[in-house]
Amino acid sequence: MPDFENDNISIDVDEYLMSCSTREMKELIEWLREEGEIPLVSTGDQEPEWINADWRESLLKLMHKKHLLTVEEENLILKISGRLV
């Protein structure tokens, strides 16, 4: 991971992440996944067999493009997911 000398300074998350190498980013993602902070499906590996390409693409669009949904669309998705609890 990036080396920052002083433990008492405040480092912006973006600044920290931009300082990471590709290998370090992969390590960070793996650590976050192991800690349960990133759902397994979002990393693209070891997905359940029932997730086909269309279903996966649709779920990822919903995860990453929430800001583009209307209030009605968001409420519909929440209603559906609430029914499945």
Phi, psi and omega in degrees: 000162180303148182256117176243125190293313189263122180287346185265001180270153177265126182244128177295139181303315179300318179299316180297311183295323179292341179274349181282142172281171178301317179297318180293322177296319178297320177298317180297315179298316179299317179297315179298321178295315180297328179278357179082013181276339178237123177299143181305321183298332183282348180269343176088359179242150178057045178283150174300151184298331184287350180273107177269175186299318181294316180296315180299313181299319179296315180296318180295322177298316179297320181294317189263350183237026181307323183296345180267353181282149171283166178300319180297317179296317179298316179297322178297315179297316178296322178296314180298311182294326177295327178292335186269005182288000000 
